[in-house]
């Protein structure tokens, strides 16, 4: 009987210990959960939006604040980041502010805890001008309408034919012209006069009268490289047209070819 009683007592003691251990584990887990909730709540509703982590040191890259447009964009960036902290970035606010400026192609923000942030802005470049009625529009290299052309834009090539934009971007064959002019290599920009729409698609006229036939705006970079190679060839003289529709095989024709074509052309009505 004594041995049985002892065994029962030990079993009961082990059961009490297991129960006590379960309670301690339960209390510890409950405490950890409550602590995590408290920390999460503090972070979500206080710390991440507190003045301790506000953006005090802002660097804006890709802009020049010395121009009126650059200063306006910088001010908009500062306005957007003023509603953020380094623990609570709101890129959608930055996107909303930047959407007011057609010059801005994209923007991004990165935080440097605890009080610094960097905003990088990518700008569209001037590509051409386009006259609509009495107004001259400034067009970006991707066909976005940047606004009214101002001082210093008279050196840009002109889109001489096409449909006016229905919004803040050109469309159709007018857009194709803007994309072709936007792809002009730096070394040739000062020699490009205008573009037009012809039977061969986009036709670009150089300042010396040479006409480059592009077709559409696809592979515009390759077509310009092919055109630059033809223009730079000292053995090619009296060239009036360069067909760049197939950039791997540019075709040239001169004034004599054009005259011969006129001579054999049938008279109207025959």
C-alpha positions in Angstrom: 0.0 0.0 0.0 2.8 2.4 0.8 4.4 1.8 -2.5 1.1 2.5 -4.3 0.5 5.6 -2.4 4.0 6.9 -3.2 3.5 6.2 -6.9 0.1 8.0 -6.9 1.7 11.0 -5.1 4.5 11.2 -7.6 2.1 11.0 -10.6 0.0 13.8 -9.1 3.2 15.9 -8.5 4.3 15.4 -12.1 0.8 16.4 -13.3 0.9 19.6 -11.2 4.4 20.5 -12.6 3.2 19.9 -16.2 0.2 22.1 -15.5 2.3 24.8 -13.9 4.7 24.6 -16.9 1.8 25.0 -19.3 0.6 28.0 -17.4 4.0 29.7 -17.5 4.3 29.0 -21.2 0.8 30.3 -21.8 1.6 33.5 -19.8 4.9 34.0 -21.5 3.3 33.6 -25.0 0.5 35.9 -24.0 2.9 38.5 -22.8 5.0 38.3 -25.9 1.9 38.7 -28.1 0.7 41.7 -26.1 4.2 43.2 -26.2 4.3 42.7 -30.0 0.9 44.3 -30.4 1.9 47.2 -28.2 5.1 47.7 -30.3 3.2 47.4 -33.6 0.6 49.9 -32.4 3.2 52.3 -31.2 5.0 52.0 -34.5 1.9 52.3 -36.7 0.1 55.0 -34.8 3.0 57.0 -33.3 6.6 56.3 -34.1 6.6 56.0 -37.9 4.7 59.4 -38.2 6.4 61.1 -35.3 8.8 64.1 -35.5 11.6 61.8 -34.4 11.8 60.4 -37.9 10.6 63.4 -40.0 12.6 64.2 -43.1 14.9 67.0 -42.2 17.6 66.5 -44.8 16.2 66.2 -48.3 18.4 65.8 -51.4 16.8 66.2 -54.8 18.7 64.7 -57.7 18.1 65.2 -61.5 17.0 68.9 -61.1 18.5 72.3 -61.3 16.8 74.6 -58.9 18.3 77.6 -60.8 15.6 77.5 -63.5 12.0 78.5 -62.9 10.7 75.1 -63.9 13.3 73.3 -61.7 12.4 75.5 -58.7 8.7 74.7 -59.2 9.4 70.9 -59.3 11.7 71.1 -56.3 9.0 73.0 -54.4 6.5 70.2 -55.3 8.9 67.6 -54.1 9.4 69.4 -50.8 5.6 69.7 -50.4 5.2 65.9 -50.9 8.0 64.8 -48.6 6.7 67.2 -45.9 3.9 64.7 -45.4 6.3 61.7 -45.0 8.8 60.4 -42.6 11.8 58.1 -43.1 9.7 55.3 -41.6 6.6 56.1 -43.6 7.4 57.0 -47.2 4.4 57.8 -49.4 5.6 57.5 -53.1 2.0 57.9 -54.3 2.0 61.5 -52.9 5.2 62.2 -54.8 3.7 60.7 -58.0 0.6 62.9 -57.6 2.7 66.0 -57.2 5.0 65.1 -60.1 2.0 64.4 -62.4 1.4 68.2 -62.6 4.7 68.6 -64.5 4.8 67.0 -68.0 8.6 67.6 -67.9 8.9 64.8 -65.3 9.2 61.3 -66.7 9.5 59.5 -63.4 10.5 60.0 -59.8 11.5 57.8 -56.8 12.3 58.3 -53.1 14.7 56.5 -50.8 15.0 57.0 -47.0 18.1 57.1 -44.9 17.1 56.6 -41.3 16.6 58.6 -39.2 16.1 62.0 -40.9 17.3 62.0 -44.4 15.8 61.1 -47.8 16.8 61.3 -51.5 14.4 62.0 -54.3 15.6 61.2 -57.8 13.7 62.9 -60.7 14.1 61.9 -64.4 13.2 64.7 -66.8 12.1 64.5 -70.4 14.3 66.4 -72.9 13.3 68.9 -75.5 13.0 67.3 -78.9 11.1 69.5 -81.4 8.5 72.2 -81.8 5.1 72.0 -83.3 2.9 74.9 -84.4 -0.8 74.6 -83.7 -2.5 77.7 -85.0 -0.7 80.7 -83.6 0.8 78.7 -80.8 4.1 76.9 -80.9 4.3 73.9 -78.6 7.4 72.4 -77.1 7.6 68.7 -77.7 9.7 66.2 -75.7 11.8 63.5 -77.4 9.0 60.9 -76.6 6.2 63.0 -78.0 4.9 64.5 -74.7 3.7 68.1 -75.0 5.8 70.1 -72.5 3.9 73.4 -73.0 4.4 76.5 -75.0 7.8 76.9 -76.6 9.8 79.7 -75.0 13.2 81.3 -75.4 16.0 79.2 -76.7 13.7 76.7 -78.4 14.0 78.2 -81.9 17.0 76.0 -82.6 14.9 72.8 -82.3 13.6 71.1 -85.5 10.0 71.7 -86.4 7.3 69.2 -87.0 5.8 70.9 -90.0 2.8 68.7 -90.7 0.4 66.7 -88.5 -2.6 66.6 -86.3 -2.8 68.7 -83.1 -2.6 66.8 -79.8 -5.8 65.8 -78.1 -4.2 65.8 -74.7 -0.6 66.1 -73.4 0.9 63.8 -76.0 1.0 63.6 -79.8 -0.6 60.7 -81.6 -0.3 58.8 -84.8 2.0 59.9 -87.5 2.6 63.2 -85.7 3.9 61.2 -82.7 6.1 59.2 -85.2 7.7 62.5 -86.3 8.4 63.6 -82.7 10.0 60.2 -81.9 12.2 60.4 -85.0 13.3 64.0 -84.2 13.8 63.0 -80.6 16.3 60.3 -81.6 18.6 62.7 -83.5 22.3 62.1 -82.5 23.8 65.0 -80.6 26.3 65.7 -83.3 23.5 66.2 -85.9 21.0 68.2 -83.9 22.1 71.6 -85.1 21.8 70.4 -88.8 18.2 69.2 -88.6 15.6 71.6 -89.9 12.2 70.0 -89.9 10.1 66.9 -90.4 7.1 66.2 -92.6 4.8 63.4 -93.6 5.2 62.1 -97.1 4.5 59.0 -99.2 7.4 57.4 -97.5 6.3 58.2 -94.0 8.4 60.5 -91.9 10.7 62.7 -94.0 13.4 64.8 -92.2 14.9 67.7 -94.0 18.5 68.8 -93.0 19.6 72.4 -93.1 21.5 71.8 -96.4 18.4 70.5 -98.1 19.2 66.8 -97.8 16.0 64.7 -97.1 16.1 61.6 -95.0 13.3 59.1 -95.5 12.5 57.2 -92.3 9.3 55.4 -93.0 7.9 54.9 -89.4 9.7 55.7 -86.1 10.7 52.1 -85.4 14.5 51.6 -84.9 15.0 55.4 -85.2 18.4 55.2 -83.4 19.7 52.7 -86.0 18.3 54.7 -88.9 20.0 57.9 -87.6 23.3 56.0 -87.3 22.9 54.8 -90.9 22.1 58.3 -92.0 25.0 59.8 -90.1 27.4 57.4 -91.9 26.0 58.4 -95.3 26.3 62.1 -94.5 29.9 61.7 -93.3 31.0 59.8 -96.5 33.1 62.2 -98.5 32.7 60.2 -101.7 29.0 60.8 -101.8 28.3 64.1 -103.5 25.1 65.6 -104.9 23.0 63.3 -102.7 19.4 64.7 -102.3 17.6 61.8 -100.7 18.7 59.0 -98.3 16.2 56.2 -97.8 16.7 54.8 -94.2 13.6 52.6 -94.1 15.9 49.6 -93.9 18.8 50.9 -91.8 21.2 48.1 -92.7 20.9 49.0 -96.4 20.4 52.8 -96.8 19.7 53.9 -100.4 20.8 57.2 -101.8 19.6 59.2 -104.8 21.1 62.4 -106.2 19.8 65.4 -108.1 20.6 63.7 -111.4 18.4 60.7 -110.4 15.6 63.0 -109.5 15.9 64.9 -112.8 15.9 61.6 -114.7 12.8 60.5 -112.9 11.0 63.8 -113.8 11.9 63.3 -117.5 10.4 59.9 -117.8 7.4 60.6 -115.7 4.2 60.5 -117.8 2.4 63.7 -118.4 -0.9 64.2 -116.5 -3.8 62.7 -118.4 -1.6 60.2 -120.4 
